[in-house]
Amino acid sequence: MVRMIRACIQSLLKFVNSGNGLVGIAMILYGIWLMRAWQRHLGHFPFERPDDPIPWFMYSFFGLGVLLCVITCVGHIAAETARGCCLHLYVMLVFVVLMVEAGLATDVFLNRDWEEDFPMDPSGSFDQFKQFIRLNFDICQWIGISMMSIQGLSLLLAMLLKAIGSRRYYDSDDDYAPERLPLLKNALHSPSTCVIGDPVFPSKNDAWNKRTDDE
């Protein structure tokens, strides 16, 4: 029974964790598109002159996508092996990302001047992103809630798998315990007789006397 539950949790963790990977791939593709657009706008690579401003938004977007893909790979390895070290690393990474996202969401919803907390983006990608969110606020809100729900569910499944996976060896021992107990009981309660000394044979006189009596 425990093995079936552990297998179901592993499959669910892989499936839910794939959502983080899809979001990460989408963010990587969008970040690459922003970089290419910025390079075409400048006509040269951004780091050829030291006076060029650094477009932090596109690089941060790209880096966050790479981080989500790395977390997805770690999650698949942790779900497949169910090892404690992999699960601990996965839980820690998902928890950090979830706390950062929760902090950003809290700052955006509660702070009216949240735009001043971010530095100026010379590429204008951050302004375009803000405008897109304002025009599609309901869709972006549901996307953000879905992402945080997926990460929270991944965190919960990883903790459950860690709790169940630590007792997998005891589960295998319980399956063979009933077969071993009867053998142990028979071995403990079976009577044992030991004969010490030389065997005793009847003497010839006793055998002759018994034969005479019979006649």
Residue frames as a rotation matrix with the C-alpha (Angstrom) as fourth column:
MET 1
0.564 0.826 0.000 0.00
0.826 -0.564 0.000 0.00
0.000 0.000 -1.000 0.00
VAL 2
0.484 -0.465 -0.741 2.79
0.132 -0.799 0.587 2.42
-0.865 -0.382 -0.325 0.89
ARG 3
-0.593 -0.731 0.336 4.55
0.419 0.076 0.905 1.62
-0.688 0.678 0.261 -2.36
MET 4
-0.113 0.641 0.759 1.45
0.980 -0.055 0.191 2.51
0.164 0.766 -0.622 -4.37
ILE 5
0.820 0.406 -0.403 1.04
0.503 -0.848 0.169 5.81
-0.273 -0.341 -0.900 -2.52
ARG 6
0.073 -0.884 -0.462 4.71
0.098 -0.454 0.885 6.65
-0.992 -0.110 0.053 -3.06
ALA 7
-0.624 -0.274 0.732 4.44
0.702 0.214 0.679 5.87
-0.343 0.938 0.059 -6.78
CYS 8
0.358 0.835 0.418 1.35
0.915 -0.403 0.022 8.09
0.186 0.375 -0.908 -7.11
ILE 9
0.754 -0.130 -0.644 3.09
0.224 -0.871 0.438 10.97
-0.617 -0.474 -0.627 -5.33
GLN 10
-0.349 -0.937 0.029 6.14
0.285 -0.076 0.956 10.59
-0.893 0.341 0.293 -7.57
SER 11
-0.412 0.264 0.872 3.99
0.910 0.081 0.406 10.73
0.036 0.961 -0.273 -10.70
LEU 12
0.696 0.718 -0.022 2.05
0.717 -0.691 0.095 13.75
0.053 -0.082 -0.995 -9.42
LEU 13
0.426 -0.619 -0.660 5.27
0.175 -0.659 0.731 15.55
-0.888 -0.427 -0.173 -8.51
LYS 14
-0.614 -0.651 0.447 6.67
0.541 0.066 0.838 14.99
-0.575 0.757 0.312 -12.00
PHE 15
-0.070 0.685 0.725 3.47
0.963 -0.143 0.229 16.22
0.261 0.714 -0.650 -13.61
VAL 16
0.852 0.403 -0.334 3.14
0.497 -0.822 0.279 19.33
-0.162 -0.404 -0.900 -11.44
ASN 17
0.148 -0.894 -0.423 6.84
0.253 -0.379 0.890 20.05
-0.956 -0.239 0.170 -11.71
SER 18
-0.370 -0.240 0.898 6.55
0.909 0.108 0.403 20.08
-0.194 0.965 0.179 -15.50
GLY 19
0.700 0.675 0.235 4.48
0.701 -0.713 -0.039 23.26
0.141 0.192 -0.971 -15.18
ASN 20
0.617 -0.568 -0.545 7.52
0.010 -0.686 0.727 25.08
-0.787 -0.454 -0.418 -13.75
GLY 21
-0.377 -0.810 0.448 9.55
0.476 0.245 0.845 23.85
-0.794 0.532 0.293 -16.70
LEU 22
0.037 0.483 0.875 7.04
0.993 -0.118 0.023 25.12
0.114 0.868 -0.484 -19.24
VAL 23
0.939 0.286 -0.188 6.95
0.321 -0.928 0.191 28.54
-0.120 -0.240 -0.963 -17.59
GLY 24
0.273 -0.923 -0.270 10.74
0.048 -0.268 0.962 28.62
-0.961 -0.276 -0.029 -17.49
ILE 25
-0.410 -0.398 0.821 11.06
0.797 0.281 0.534 27.77
-0.443 0.873 0.202 -21.19
ALA 26
0.485 0.669 0.564 8.53
0.839 -0.538 -0.083 30.48
0.248 0.513 -0.822 -22.07
MET 27
0.885 -0.199 -0.421 10.47
0.062 -0.845 0.530 33.03
-0.462 -0.495 -0.736 -20.01
ILE 28
-0.126 -0.980 0.155 13.76
0.319 0.109 0.941 32.02
-0.939 0.168 0.299 -21.66
LEU 29
-0.224 0.104 0.969 12.28
0.974 0.068 0.218 32.42
-0.044 0.992 -0.117 -25.16
TYR 30
0.802 0.563 0.201 10.80
0.563 -0.824 0.061 35.80
0.200 0.064 -0.978 -24.25
GLY 31
0.619 -0.649 -0.441 14.10
0.040 -0.535 0.844 36.94
-0.784 -0.540 -0.305 -22.74
ILE 32
-0.369 -0.751 0.547 16.01
0.629 0.232 0.742 35.91
-0.684 0.618 0.387 -25.87
TRP 33
0.171 0.519 0.838 13.50
0.952 -0.307 -0.004 37.79
0.255 0.798 -0.546 -28.02
LEU 34
0.954 0.164 -0.251 13.98
0.248 -0.902 0.353 40.91
-0.169 -0.399 -0.901 -25.87
MET 35
0.177 -0.970 -0.164 17.76
0.180 -0.132 0.975 40.63
-0.968 -0.202 0.151 -26.16
ARG 36
-0.381 -0.287 0.879 17.64
0.877 0.188 0.442 40.30
-0.292 0.939 0.180 -29.93
ALA 37
0.565 0.654 0.503 15.30
0.758 -0.653 -0.003 43.30
0.326 0.383 -0.864 -30.20
TRP 38
0.843 -0.304 -0.444 17.60
0.089 -0.735 0.672 45.34
-0.530 -0.606 -0.592 -27.97
GLN 39
-0.187 -0.958 0.216 20.66
0.401 0.127 0.907 44.43
-0.897 0.256 0.361 -30.05
ARG 40
-0.157 0.187 0.970 18.89
0.983 -0.070 0.173 45.34
0.100 0.980 -0.173 -33.29
HIS 41
0.854 0.520 0.006 17.87
0.512 -0.843 0.165 48.66
0.091 -0.138 -0.986 -31.74
LEU 42
0.594 -0.699 -0.398 21.43
-0.074 -0.540 0.838 49.53
-0.801 -0.469 -0.372 -30.76
GLY 43
0.884 -0.269 -0.383 23.11
-0.401 -0.014 -0.916 48.10
0.241 0.963 -0.120 -33.85
HIS 44
-0.209 -0.948 -0.241 25.89
-0.487 0.315 -0.814 46.51
0.848 -0.053 -0.528 -31.76
PHE 45
0.032 0.148 -0.989 26.33
0.635 0.761 0.134 44.26
0.772 -0.632 -0.069 -28.74
PRO 46
0.850 0.480 0.216 25.47
0.170 -0.639 0.750 45.95
0.498 -0.601 -0.625 -25.44
PHE 47
0.804 -0.541 -0.248 28.85
0.299 0.006 0.954 45.41
-0.515 -0.841 0.167 -23.78
GLU 48
0.338 -0.722 0.604 31.06
0.870 -0.005 -0.493 46.86
0.359 0.692 0.626 -26.55
ARG 49
-0.252 -0.385 0.888 31.11
0.021 -0.919 -0.393 50.30
0.968 -0.080 0.240 -24.87
PRO 50
-0.717 -0.067 -0.694 31.28
0.653 0.284 -0.702 50.81
0.244 -0.957 -0.159 -21.09
ASP 51
-0.933 0.357 -0.054 28.90
-0.315 -0.879 -0.357 53.78
-0.175 -0.316 0.932 -21.27
ASP 52
-0.456 0.806 -0.377 26.02
-0.304 0.257 0.917 51.66
0.837 0.533 0.128 -22.51
PRO 53
-0.225 0.446 0.866 23.36
-0.970 -0.022 -0.241 51.11
-0.089 -0.895 0.438 -19.83
ILE 54
-0.990 -0.124 -0.062 22.59
-0.124 0.992 -0.002 47.55
0.061 0.006 -0.998 -18.81
PRO 55
-0.172 0.981 -0.091 19.04
-0.746 -0.069 0.662 46.39
0.643 0.182 0.744 -19.59
TRP 56
-0.813 -0.271 0.515 18.46
-0.576 0.499 -0.647 44.62
-0.082 -0.823 -0.562 -16.31
PHE 57
0.066 0.944 0.324 14.87
-0.822 0.235 -0.518 43.51
-0.565 -0.233 0.791 -16.97
MET 58
0.620 0.203 -0.758 15.57
-0.702 0.575 -0.420 41.22
0.351 0.793 0.499 -19.93
TYR 59
-0.381 -0.830 -0.407 18.55
-0.435 0.549 -0.713 39.60
0.816 -0.094 -0.571 -18.22
SER 60
-0.716 0.206 0.667 16.59
-0.641 0.186 -0.745 39.11
-0.278 -0.961 -0.001 -15.01
PHE 61
0.393 0.915 -0.088 13.70
-0.849 0.324 -0.417 37.61
-0.353 0.239 0.905 -16.97
PHE 62
0.389 -0.343 -0.855 16.05
-0.568 0.642 -0.515 35.28
0.725 0.686 0.055 -18.80
GLY 63
-0.685 -0.723 0.086 17.87
-0.479 0.359 -0.801 34.28
0.548 -0.590 -0.593 -15.59
LEU 64
-0.358 0.636 0.684 14.61
-0.790 0.184 -0.584 33.51
-0.497 -0.749 0.437 -13.80
GLY 65
0.649 0.579 -0.494 13.57
-0.759 0.539 -0.365 31.26
0.056 0.612 0.789 -16.68
VAL 66
-0.058 -0.764 -0.643 16.87
-0.423 0.602 -0.677 29.38
0.904 0.233 -0.358 -16.48
LEU 67
-0.783 -0.213 0.585 16.43
-0.618 0.154 -0.771 29.02
0.074 -0.965 -0.252 -12.72
LEU 68
0.174 0.924 0.341 12.95
-0.859 0.312 -0.406 27.53
-0.481 -0.222 0.848 -13.18
CYS 69
0.609 -0.017 -0.793 14.31
-0.571 0.685 -0.453 25.03
0.551 0.728 0.408 -15.72
VAL 70
-0.519 -0.842 -0.149 17.08
-0.416 0.400 -0.817 24.02
0.747 -0.362 -0.558 -13.31
ILE 71
-0.548 0.409 0.729 14.51
-0.765 0.107 -0.635 23.59
-0.338 -0.906 0.255 -10.52
THR 72
0.551 0.785 -0.282 12.43
-0.829 0.479 -0.288 21.44
-0.091 0.393 0.915 -12.86
CYS 73
0.181 -0.578 -0.796 15.40
-0.411 0.691 -0.595 19.15
0.894 0.435 -0.112 -13.57
VAL 74
-0.818 -0.482 0.314 16.18
-0.454 0.206 -0.867 18.85
0.353 -0.851 -0.388 -9.86
GLY 75
-0.173 0.849 0.499 12.53
-0.892 0.079 -0.444 18.10
-0.417 -0.522 0.744 -9.15
HIS 76
0.634 0.378 -0.674 12.37
-0.678 0.691 -0.251 15.30
0.371 0.616 0.695 -11.72
ILE 77
-0.287 -0.810 -0.511 15.55
-0.256 0.579 -0.774 13.75
0.923 -0.091 -0.374 -10.29
ALA 78
-0.805 0.017 0.594 14.19
-0.594 -0.023 -0.804 14.05
0.000 -1.000 0.029 -6.75
ALA 79
0.216 0.966 0.140 10.85
-0.932 0.247 -0.266 12.53
-0.291 -0.073 0.954 -7.76
GLU 80
0.499 -0.062 -0.865 12.52
-0.531 0.767 -0.361 9.63
0.685 0.639 0.350 -9.56
THR 81
-0.382 -0.784 -0.490 15.07
-0.006 0.532 -0.847 8.73
0.924 -0.320 -0.207 -6.88
ALA 82
0.716 0.696 0.057 13.14
0.016 -0.097 0.995 9.90
0.698 -0.711 -0.081 -3.77
ARG 83
-0.113 -0.840 -0.531 16.46
0.828 0.216 -0.518 10.61
0.549 -0.498 0.671 -2.07
GLY 84
0.499 0.361 -0.788 16.55
0.824 -0.480 0.301 12.92
-0.270 -0.800 -0.537 0.91
CYS 85
-0.408 -0.740 -0.534 19.35
0.483 -0.672 0.562 15.19
-0.775 -0.029 0.632 -0.36
CYS 86
-0.858 0.127 0.497 17.64
0.448 -0.286 0.847 15.82
0.250 0.950 0.188 -3.71
LEU 87
0.149 0.989 -0.015 14.29
0.820 -0.115 0.561 16.45
0.553 -0.096 -0.828 -2.05
HIS 88
0.269 -0.129 -0.954 15.85
0.761 -0.579 0.293 18.87
-0.591 -0.805 -0.058 0.46
LEU 89
-0.771 -0.615 -0.164 17.54
0.359 -0.632 0.687 20.82
-0.526 0.471 0.708 -2.36
TYR 90
-0.619 0.610 0.494 14.34
0.552 -0.110 0.827 20.92
0.559 0.785 -0.269 -4.39
VAL 91
0.383 0.788 -0.481 12.26
0.903 -0.210 0.375 22.08
0.195 -0.578 -0.792 -1.43
MET 92
-0.064 -0.487 -0.871 14.78
0.629 -0.697 0.344 24.81
-0.775 -0.525 0.351 -0.61
LEU 93
-0.931 -0.322 0.171 14.88
0.321 -0.506 0.801 26.13
-0.171 0.800 0.574 -4.21
VAL 94
-0.304 0.899 0.314 11.10
0.642 -0.050 0.765 26.13
0.704 0.434 -0.563 -4.61
PHE 95
0.374 0.433 -0.820 10.66
0.917 -0.307 0.256 27.79
-0.140 -0.848 -0.512 -1.22
VAL 96
-0.470 -0.623 -0.626 13.11
0.479 -0.775 0.412 30.60
-0.742 -0.106 0.662 -2.10
VAL 97
-0.924 0.161 0.346 11.44
0.274 -0.353 0.895 31.26
0.266 0.922 0.282 -5.47
LEU 98
-0.013 0.993 -0.114 8.00
0.802 0.078 0.592 31.16
0.597 -0.084 -0.798 -3.86
MET 99
0.201 0.035 -0.979 9.02
0.838 -0.524 0.154 33.68
-0.508 -0.851 -0.135 -1.20
VAL 100
-0.812 -0.523 -0.260 10.50
0.292 -0.749 0.595 36.04
-0.506 0.407 0.760 -3.80
GLU 101
-0.699 0.619 0.357 7.34
0.379 -0.102 0.920 35.87
0.606 0.778 -0.163 -5.89
ALA 102
0.238 0.808 -0.539 5.16
0.928 -0.026 0.372 36.40
0.286 -0.589 -0.756 -2.83
GLY 103
-0.173 -0.387 -0.906 7.25
0.669 -0.721 0.180 39.43
-0.723 -0.575 0.384 -1.82
LEU 104
-0.980 -0.185 0.067 6.98
0.167 -0.600 0.782 40.97
-0.105 0.778 0.620 -5.30
ALA 105
-0.365 0.920 0.145 3.25
0.581 0.103 0.807 40.34
0.728 0.379 -0.572 -5.45
THR 106
0.253 0.433 -0.865 2.75
0.958 -0.240 0.160 41.89
-0.138 -0.869 -0.475 -2.01
ASP 107
-0.552 -0.542 -0.634 4.78
0.435 -0.836 0.335 44.94
-0.711 -0.091 0.697 -2.99
VAL 108
-0.936 0.204 0.286 2.82
0.206 -0.340 0.917 45.42
0.285 0.918 0.276 -6.22
PHE 109
-0.115 0.991 -0.075 -0.63
0.651 0.132 0.748 45.03
0.750 0.037 -0.660 -4.64
LEU 110
0.454 0.325 -0.829 -0.02
0.888 -0.241 0.392 46.96
-0.073 -0.914 -0.398 -1.41
ASN 111
-0.271 -0.642 -0.717 2.46
0.461 -0.741 0.489 49.64
-0.845 -0.198 0.496 -2.46
ARG 112
0.784 0.621 -0.008 1.13
0.322 -0.417 -0.850 52.30
-0.531 0.664 -0.527 -4.81
ASP 113
0.658 -0.625 -0.421 4.62
-0.741 -0.637 -0.213 53.54
-0.135 0.452 -0.882 -5.66
TRP 114
0.623 -0.399 0.673 6.02
0.098 0.893 0.439 50.09
-0.776 -0.207 0.595 -6.37
GLU 115
0.861 -0.293 0.415 7.48
0.447 0.048 -0.893 51.25
0.242 0.955 0.172 -9.71
GLU 116
0.655 -0.633 0.412 9.99
-0.614 -0.764 -0.197 53.41
0.440 -0.124 -0.889 -7.86
ASP 117
0.609 -0.422 0.672 11.45
-0.438 0.527 0.728 50.34
-0.661 -0.738 0.136 -6.17
PHE 118
0.538 -0.401 0.741 12.89
0.701 0.701 -0.130 49.13
-0.468 0.589 0.659 -9.50
PRO 119
-0.359 -0.732 -0.579 15.73
0.149 -0.657 0.739 50.84
-0.921 0.179 0.345 -11.33
MET 120
0.371 0.461 -0.806 15.24
-0.648 -0.493 -0.580 52.45
-0.665 0.738 0.115 -14.72
ASP 121
0.136 -0.253 0.958 15.36
0.514 0.844 0.150 50.07
-0.847 0.472 0.245 -17.67
PRO 122
-0.404 -0.355 -0.843 17.05
-0.390 -0.767 0.510 51.72
-0.827 0.535 0.171 -20.69
SER 123
-0.980 0.000 0.199 15.61
0.168 0.536 0.827 49.20
-0.107 0.844 -0.525 -23.14
GLY 124
-0.538 0.842 -0.029 12.02
-0.839 -0.532 0.110 50.08
0.077 0.084 0.993 -22.32
SER 125
-0.554 0.316 -0.770 11.11
-0.034 0.916 0.400 46.38
0.832 0.248 -0.497 -21.88
PHE 126
-0.837 0.232 -0.495 10.02
0.541 0.213 -0.814 46.92
-0.083 -0.949 -0.304 -18.30
ASP 127
-0.668 0.618 -0.413 7.64
-0.479 -0.783 -0.397 49.70
-0.569 -0.068 0.819 -19.35
GLN 128
-0.433 0.502 -0.749 6.17
-0.733 0.287 0.616 47.48
0.524 0.816 0.244 -22.07
PHE 129
-0.694 0.135 -0.707 5.75
0.351 0.921 -0.168 44.68
0.628 -0.365 -0.687 -19.56
LYS 130
-0.832 0.407 -0.377 3.94
0.237 -0.355 -0.905 46.99
-0.502 -0.842 0.199 -17.12
GLN 131
-0.529 0.657 -0.537 1.66
-0.811 -0.578 0.091 48.23
-0.251 0.484 0.838 -19.87
PHE 132
-0.503 0.319 -0.803 0.86
-0.353 0.772 0.529 44.68
0.789 0.550 -0.276 -20.91
ILE 133
-0.808 0.194 -0.556 -0.01
0.557 0.557 -0.616 43.76
0.190 -0.808 -0.558 -17.31
ARG 134
-0.747 0.547 -0.379 -2.28
-0.165 -0.704 -0.691 46.77
-0.644 -0.453 0.616 -16.96
LEU 135
-0.418 0.598 -0.684 -4.12
-0.900 -0.173 0.399 45.97
0.120 0.783 0.610 -20.17
ASN 136
0.118 0.397 -0.910 -4.50
-0.263 0.896 0.357 42.28
0.958 0.197 0.210 -19.28
PHE 137
-0.424 -0.354 0.834 -4.60
-0.844 -0.179 -0.505 42.49
0.328 -0.918 -0.223 -15.51
ASP 138
0.473 0.693 0.544 -7.16
-0.833 0.552 0.020 39.73
-0.287 -0.463 0.839 -14.96
ILE 139
0.875 -0.186 -0.447 -5.31
-0.110 0.822 -0.559 37.23
0.471 0.538 0.699 -17.16
CYS 140
-0.114 -0.991 0.074 -1.94
-0.253 -0.043 -0.966 38.08
0.961 -0.129 -0.246 -15.61
GLN 141
-0.153 0.126 0.980 -3.45
-0.984 -0.112 -0.139 37.78
0.093 -0.986 0.141 -12.13
TRP 142
0.822 0.507 0.260 -4.74
-0.523 0.852 -0.005 34.27
-0.224 -0.132 0.966 -12.82
ILE 143
0.607 -0.688 -0.398 -1.40
-0.008 0.495 -0.869 33.31
0.795 0.530 0.295 -14.39
GLY 144
-0.326 -0.759 0.564 0.46
-0.601 -0.294 -0.743 34.50
0.730 -0.581 -0.360 -11.29
ILE 145
0.163 0.470 0.867 -1.92
-0.958 0.285 0.025 32.68
-0.236 -0.835 0.497 -8.96
SER 146
0.954 0.201 -0.224 -1.57
-0.268 0.908 -0.324 29.50
0.138 0.369 0.919 -11.04
MET 147
0.202 -0.960 -0.194 2.22
-0.160 0.163 -0.974 29.68
0.966 0.228 -0.121 -10.93
MET 148
-0.451 -0.369 0.813 2.29
-0.818 -0.193 -0.541 30.13
0.356 -0.909 -0.215 -7.17
SER 149
0.509 0.698 0.504 -0.25
-0.815 0.580 0.020 27.33
-0.278 -0.420 0.864 -6.73
ILE 150
0.815 -0.275 -0.509 1.86
-0.119 0.781 -0.613 24.97
0.566 0.561 0.604 -8.85
GLN 151
-0.222 -0.970 0.104 4.97
-0.282 -0.038 -0.959 25.78
0.933 -0.242 -0.265 -6.85
GLY 152
-0.243 0.199 0.949 3.12
-0.970 -0.073 -0.233 25.41
0.023 -0.977 0.211 -3.55
LEU 153
0.815 0.571 0.099 1.70
-0.567 0.821 -0.066 22.04
-0.119 -0.002 0.993 -4.62
SER 154
0.482 -0.737 -0.474 5.17
-0.068 0.508 -0.858 20.92
0.873 0.446 0.195 -5.73
LEU 155
-0.439 -0.637 0.634 6.52
-0.659 -0.251 -0.709 21.89
0.611 -0.729 -0.309 -2.33
LEU 156
0.167 0.604 0.780 3.79
-0.950 0.311 -0.037 19.91
-0.264 -0.734 0.625 -0.55
LEU 157
0.932 0.194 -0.306 4.26
-0.300 0.887 -0.352 16.81
0.203 0.419 0.885 -2.71
ALA 158
0.097 -0.974 -0.207 8.03
-0.209 0.183 -0.961 16.89
0.973 0.136 -0.186 -2.20
MET 159
-0.451 -0.225 0.864 7.57
-0.866 -0.125 -0.485 17.02
0.218 -0.966 -0.139 1.58
LEU 160
0.566 0.706 0.425 5.10
-0.761 0.646 -0.061 14.12
-0.317 -0.289 0.903 1.47
LEU 161
0.790 -0.336 -0.513 7.48
-0.137 0.718 -0.682 12.08
0.598 0.609 0.521 -0.66
LYS 162
-0.290 -0.917 0.272 10.29
-0.506 -0.095 -0.858 12.81
0.813 -0.386 -0.436 1.78
ALA 163
-0.167 0.293 0.941 8.13
-0.969 0.128 -0.212 11.60
-0.182 -0.947 0.263 4.69
ILE 164
0.822 0.538 0.188 7.07
-0.487 0.834 -0.259 8.40
-0.296 0.121 0.947 2.91
GLY 165
0.653 -0.604 -0.457 10.37
-0.274 0.374 -0.886 7.65
0.706 0.704 0.079 1.21
SER 166
-0.218 -0.773 0.596 12.23
-0.887 -0.098 -0.452 7.51
0.408 -0.627 -0.664 4.52
ARG 167
-0.090 0.259 0.962 10.27
-0.723 0.647 -0.243 4.33
-0.685 -0.717 0.129 5.45
ARG 168
0.426 0.301 -0.853 10.64
-0.874 0.380 -0.303 2.40
0.233 0.874 0.425 2.23
TYR 169
-0.533 -0.691 -0.488 13.06
-0.503 0.723 -0.473 -0.17
0.680 -0.007 -0.733 3.71
TYR 170
-0.784 0.337 0.521 10.71
-0.416 0.338 -0.844 -0.90
-0.461 -0.879 -0.125 6.60
ASP 171
0.251 0.921 -0.299 7.94
-0.870 0.080 -0.487 -1.48
-0.425 0.382 0.821 4.10
SER 172
0.134 -0.258 -0.957 9.96
-0.721 0.637 -0.273 -4.15
0.680 0.727 -0.100 2.32
ASP 173
-0.874 -0.483 0.042 10.77
-0.365 0.599 -0.713 -5.89
0.320 -0.639 -0.700 5.59
ASP 174
-0.407 0.801 0.439 7.10
-0.667 0.068 -0.742 -6.06
-0.625 -0.594 0.506 6.57
ASP 175
0.332 0.561 -0.758 6.26
-0.933 0.316 -0.174 -7.90
0.142 0.765 0.628 3.36
TYR 176
-0.037 -0.445 -0.895 8.57
-0.328 0.851 -0.409 -10.81
0.944 0.278 -0.177 4.25
ALA 177
-0.622 -0.252 0.741 8.04
-0.763 -0.018 -0.647 -10.90
0.176 -0.968 -0.181 8.00
PRO 178
0.339 0.811 0.477 4.95
-0.879 0.454 -0.147 -13.19
-0.336 -0.369 0.867 8.00
GLU 179
0.737 -0.081 -0.671 6.79
-0.362 0.791 -0.493 -15.79
0.571 0.606 0.553 5.92
ARG 180
-0.285 -0.949 -0.135 9.73
-0.292 0.220 -0.931 -15.92
0.913 -0.226 -0.339 8.30
LEU 181
-0.200 0.204 0.958 7.80
-0.966 -0.207 -0.157 -16.14
0.166 -0.957 0.239 11.57
PRO 182
0.845 0.531 0.059 6.51
-0.533 0.827 0.181 -19.75
0.047 -0.185 0.982 11.25
LEU 183
0.488 -0.738 -0.466 10.02
0.165 0.602 -0.781 -20.99
0.857 0.304 0.416 10.52
LEU 184
-0.454 -0.667 0.591 11.35
-0.455 -0.397 -0.797 -19.19
0.766 -0.631 -0.123 13.55
LYS 185
0.195 0.598 0.778 8.60
-0.981 0.107 0.164 -20.59
0.015 -0.795 0.607 15.77
ASN 186
0.933 0.146 -0.330 9.23
-0.186 0.978 -0.093 -24.14
0.309 0.148 0.939 14.60
ALA 187
0.106 -0.977 -0.187 12.93
0.115 0.199 -0.973 -23.70
0.988 0.082 0.133 15.15
LEU 188
-0.452 -0.301 0.840 12.43
-0.698 -0.466 -0.543 -22.36
0.555 -0.832 0.001 18.67
HIS 189
0.113 0.643 0.758 9.78
-0.966 0.251 -0.069 -24.84
-0.234 -0.724 0.649 19.89
SER 190
0.560 0.077 -0.825 10.91
-0.459 0.858 -0.231 -28.04
0.690 0.508 0.516 18.19
PRO 191
0.849 -0.262 0.458 12.14
-0.350 0.372 0.860 -30.64
-0.396 -0.891 0.224 20.76
SER 192
0.327 -0.837 -0.439 15.76
-0.685 0.110 -0.720 -31.54
0.651 0.536 -0.538 20.49
THR 193
0.956 -0.046 0.289 17.22
-0.165 0.730 0.663 -34.83
-0.241 -0.682 0.690 21.81
CYS 194
0.240 -0.949 -0.205 20.88
-0.861 -0.110 -0.497 -35.52
0.449 0.296 -0.843 22.25
VAL 195
0.984 -0.014 -0.175 22.45
0.072 0.940 0.333 -38.94
0.160 -0.341 0.926 22.83
ILE 196
0.287 -0.919 0.272 25.74
-0.903 -0.354 -0.243 -38.91
0.320 -0.176 -0.931 24.70
GLY 197
-0.059 -0.415 0.908 27.81
-0.685 0.679 0.266 -42.05
-0.726 -0.606 -0.324 25.10
ASP 198
-0.891 -0.328 -0.313 28.17
-0.453 0.619 0.641 -45.37
-0.017 0.713 -0.701 23.32
PRO 199
0.040 0.949 -0.313 25.14
-0.852 0.196 0.485 -47.31
0.522 0.247 0.816 22.11
VAL 200
-0.442 -0.089 0.893 24.01
-0.730 0.614 -0.300 -50.17
-0.522 -0.784 -0.336 24.34
PHE 201
-0.209 0.324 -0.923 23.47
-0.717 0.590 0.370 -53.56
0.665 0.739 0.109 22.68
PRO 202
0.709 0.492 0.505 21.83
-0.704 0.527 0.475 -56.58
-0.032 -0.693 0.720 24.41
SER 203
-0.324 -0.884 0.336 24.24
-0.864 0.422 0.275 -59.25
-0.385 -0.201 -0.901 25.57
LYS 204
-0.510 0.045 -0.859 24.34
-0.574 0.726 0.379 -62.77
0.641 0.686 -0.344 24.11
ASN 205
-0.966 0.131 -0.224 23.21
0.250 0.701 -0.668 -64.40
0.069 -0.701 -0.710 27.38
ASP 206
-0.509 0.828 -0.235 20.07
-0.315 -0.433 -0.845 -62.29
-0.801 -0.356 0.481 27.53
ALA 207
-0.167 0.429 -0.888 19.26
-0.986 -0.049 0.162 -63.17
0.026 0.902 0.431 23.96
TRP 208
-0.721 -0.153 -0.676 19.83
-0.237 0.971 0.033 -66.96
0.651 0.184 -0.736 24.66
ASN 209
-0.916 0.392 -0.085 17.65
0.207 0.283 -0.937 -66.88
-0.343 -0.875 -0.340 27.77
LYS 210
-0.297 0.845 -0.444 14.84
-0.676 -0.515 -0.528 -65.12
-0.675 0.143 0.724 25.95
ARG 211
-0.291 0.140 -0.947 14.97
-0.849 0.417 0.323 -67.69
0.440 0.898 -0.003 23.14
THR 212
-0.915 -0.102 -0.390 14.84
0.065 0.917 -0.393 -70.58
0.398 -0.385 -0.833 25.68
ASP 213
-0.726 0.682 -0.083 11.84
-0.076 -0.200 -0.977 -69.11
-0.683 -0.703 0.197 27.42
ASP 214
-0.181 0.670 -0.720 10.03
-0.947 -0.317 -0.057 -68.79
-0.266 0.671 0.692 24.15
GLU 215
-0.511 -0.043 -0.858 10.59
-0.485 0.839 0.247 -72.46
0.710 0.542 -0.450 23.34
